Amino acid sequence: MNVDLSKLELDEGWSDSDDTRQMKFGFPVHAGTGAASTSIVYVDLEAGTHVGTHTDSAEETVLVLEGTAEATVAGERSRLSEGQIAVIPASVPHDMRSDGEGRMRFLGFFTSSTVVSVFEDPIAPIGKTVVGTPLPAEGSVAARGMETPA
């Protein structure tokens, strides 16, 4: 499987109650693309914007591709710049903010092909606090030898 991030279609998310919460994101790798035990999220933030505090069902390793970030993990803040990584344990509240003058892009690598994220504040335009990687099609689950409940 090969992915060209420059061609990845991104979704947009924001908060109706926080003007600084704005992001573009996409999942280039997950169960629906054929991954067995990994998923990846790509996130693009403009200066001064952030993802929003949330938890993930799987451990996440964040790699900053461009710009600088303020990572808040379990209430502790640290600064990350291009090429640096942070590991975020599963179910621990965290947020990523672009704190430089330009945009900040990062990849989040998860230890599961399906990830559920629970945000404190609903993501517009969908209005949900619980989101995640796209699910695989039922046929692909059966093709991998996994059973589906009756």
C-alpha positions in Angstrom: 0.0 0.0 0.0 1.4 3.4 -1.0 -0.1 6.8 -0.1 0.6 10.2 -1.5 -0.3 12.7 1.2 -0.4 15.5 -1.3 -3.4 13.7 -3.1 -5.2 12.7 0.1 -8.8 14.2 0.3 -9.1 16.0 3.6 -12.2 16.6 5.7 -12.7 19.8 7.6 -13.7 20.0 11.2 -14.2 22.9 13.6 -16.0 24.0 16.7 -19.1 26.2 16.8 -18.0 27.4 20.3 -14.2 27.8 19.8 -13.0 29.8 16.8 -9.4 28.4 17.2 -10.5 24.8 16.8 -10.2 24.2 13.0 -8.5 21.3 11.3 -8.2 19.5 8.0 -7.7 15.8 8.4 -7.8 12.4 6.6 -7.1 8.7 7.3 -4.8 7.4 4.6 -4.4 4.0 6.3 -7.0 2.1 8.4 -8.9 -1.2 8.4 -11.0 0.0 5.4 -7.8 0.4 3.3 -6.6 -3.1 4.2 -4.4 -2.4 7.2 -4.5 -5.2 9.8 -3.1 -3.5 12.9 -2.3 0.1 12.0 -4.1 3.3 11.2 -2.7 6.8 10.4 -4.3 10.2 10.6 -2.9 13.2 8.7 -3.8 16.6 10.2 -3.2 20.1 8.8 -3.6 23.1 11.1 -3.3 26.8 10.3 -1.3 29.0 12.8 -3.1 29.3 16.1 -5.6 26.5 15.6 -5.9 23.2 17.3 -7.5 19.8 17.1 -9.5 19.9 20.3 -9.1 17.8 23.5 -10.0 14.2 23.0 -9.1 10.6 23.8 -8.3 7.8 21.4 -9.0 4.1 21.8 -5.4 3.2 20.8 -2.0 4.5 21.6 -0.9 7.2 19.1 2.6 8.3 18.1 2.6 11.8 16.6 5.2 12.9 14.1 5.4 16.6 13.3 6.0 17.0 9.5 6.0 20.8 9.3 5.8 23.7 11.8 5.7 23.7 15.5 3.1 22.3 17.9 2.1 22.6 21.5 1.1 19.1 22.6 -1.0 18.8 25.7 -1.1 15.3 27.1 -2.9 14.6 30.4 -2.6 18.3 31.2 1.1 18.5 30.6 2.3 20.8 27.7 5.4 20.3 25.6 6.6 21.8 22.4 7.3 19.8 19.3 8.9 20.9 16.0 9.5 19.4 12.6 10.8 15.8 12.9 10.0 15.4 16.6 7.6 12.8 18.0 5.4 12.3 21.0 3.7 9.1 22.3 0.2 9.4 23.6 -1.2 6.5 25.6 -4.6 5.2 24.8 -7.6 6.8 26.6 -5.5 9.8 27.7 -6.9 13.3 27.0 -4.7 15.3 24.6 -4.7 18.1 22.1 -2.4 19.4 19.4 -2.1 23.1 18.6 -0.2 24.9 15.9 1.8 27.4 17.9 4.1 28.8 15.3 3.6 31.5 12.7 2.8 29.1 9.9 0.8 26.0 9.4 1.6 22.8 11.2 1.1 19.3 9.7 1.5 16.0 11.6 0.9 12.3 11.2 -0.6 10.2 14.0 0.2 6.5 13.9 -2.1 4.3 15.9 -1.6 0.8 17.2 -4.9 -0.4 15.8 -6.5 -0.4 12.3 -9.8 0.9 13.8 -9.7 3.9 16.2 -12.5 5.6 18.1 -11.9 9.2 19.2 -14.1 11.0 21.8 -13.9 14.8 21.8 -14.9 17.1 24.6 -16.7 19.4 22.2 -18.7 18.3 19.1 -16.9 18.5 15.7 -18.8 20.6 13.2 -20.3 20.2 10.7 -21.2 16.6 11.8 -22.1 17.6 15.3 -20.6 14.5 16.9 -18.2 14.0 19.8 -17.5 10.3 18.9 -15.7 9.8 15.6 -13.0 7.5 14.2 -11.4 5.7 11.4 -13.7 4.6 8.6 -14.9 1.0 9.2 -14.1 -1.7 6.7 -16.7 -3.0 4.4 -18.4 -6.2 5.7 -17.1 -8.2 2.8 -13.5 -7.3 3.5 -13.9 -8.3 7.2 -15.2 -11.8 6.1 -12.4 -12.0 3.5 -9.8 -11.6 6.3 -11.3 -14.5 8.3 -12.9 -12.3 10.9 -16.4 -13.3 11.9 -19.3 -10.8 12.1 -21.9 -11.1 14.8 -25.2 -12.8 13.8 
